């Protein structure tokens, strides 16, 4: 084999598998982070503090009014940590980068109520009916 073929073999054989990720990869924003940030949307109350503090990392999801991460590398780590530290319900945490896909997959199967309408509206209907 010539030297170019040898190089190609070495390069392709050393590519990491997704399960081999450590969180130190450069694609996490240039600064090597060991962990990823995750919002437990079942606990989130939609106050928006995290999205205000670290607006390039968090946003309020429009269907349910809960916070969600939009970019792991959106803001500096200390700004993300401030959002975590000041969350009133402690629903944001650093998680192992390898666990992030599992958590995201589990979220797809969670039942999350829309914060705009709590419950099924029965108490609101009762209140309206009692006034008539």
N, C-alpha and C positions, 0 to 999 in steps of 0.2 A: 504494500500500500504506500501511496505517496503521503507526504506530510499534511496536505490539506485534508485528505480522507481521514487520517488519524485524528486530526483536530476536530473534525465533524463528529466522529464517533465519541470522543471524550466529551464534547459539548452536549450532545443529546443524551448521553447516558448519565450526566450529572444533574439534569433538570429535576427539581424536587417534585414529588407527588403532592397532591393537595393534602393528604393525611400527614405529610412530613412538615407541614407549615409550623413555624414556631412563633410567628408574630414579629420577628425581627426583620422581615423582608422589607426592602426599600419601597415597595408599592404602597405601604401604609402611610405614606406622606413624607418620605424623605428622612424624617427622624425615626429611628428604629424603636418601635413600640412593641412591648412584649404582649400587651393585652389590647382588646378591642372594647369599645363602650357599647352597652346594651340597655335598652329601656324595657322594663317589665310593664307592658301596657295594661295588664289586668289590675295593676296597683295604681298606675298614673291617674291623677285627678285633672289633668289638662290645664294646670295653672299657667303654663307657658313660660315659667321662669327660666328653664334650661334653654329654650329657643331664644329668649331675650339675651341671656348671658353668653351663649356660644351659638350664634345664629348660623354659622357655617357647618355646624355639626348636627344640630337638632332642629326639628320643625314640628308643628302640630298637624297630625294627620287629619285630613278634612272629613272623612267619613265618620270617625268616632271621637274626634277631639282630643286624642292622646298624643303624647310626645313620641317621636320616632327619630332614630339616627338616619341622617341622609348621607353623611360622609365621615368615615373614620378619621380622615386626615383634614377635616374641615377647619379646626381651630387648634391653637397651641394646647399642649397637654395641660398646662396650668389653668387655662380657661375652662376646659372640659372638666377638670377636677373641681373648679369652683361651682360649676353647674351641678355636679354630683353632690358636693358637700352641702349645697343650699336647697336641694330638693326637699320640699316639705313632707313628702311621703316615702322618701328613700327608695325610689323605684329605679334609679339609674346606678349602674355598677360597671366596673371594669371586669371583663370576663376573659378567660383564656381564648386566644385567637382561634384555636382548633375547635372550641366549643361553640363558637358563634354560629356556624351553619346549623348545628343541632338546635340551638335556641330559636333561630329564625324559622326553621322547619316546624318546631313545636308551636310557634305563634300562629301559624296558618290554621291550626285546628282549635284554637281557643275561641270561646264565645266572649266577645267584648261588646258591652252595651254602649250605645251612643250617649255621650255625656250631655248632649243637648236635651235628651228626653230620658230621664232616669225611670227605670221600670217600664211598665206597659201603659202608663198614663191613667190607671184606674183611680188613683187618689185625686188627681186633677179633675177627672170627670165627677167623682163624688162631691168634691168641693163646689163645682159649678152647679150640679144638680141640687145641692142643699140650699143654694141661694135662690132658687126659683120657687 
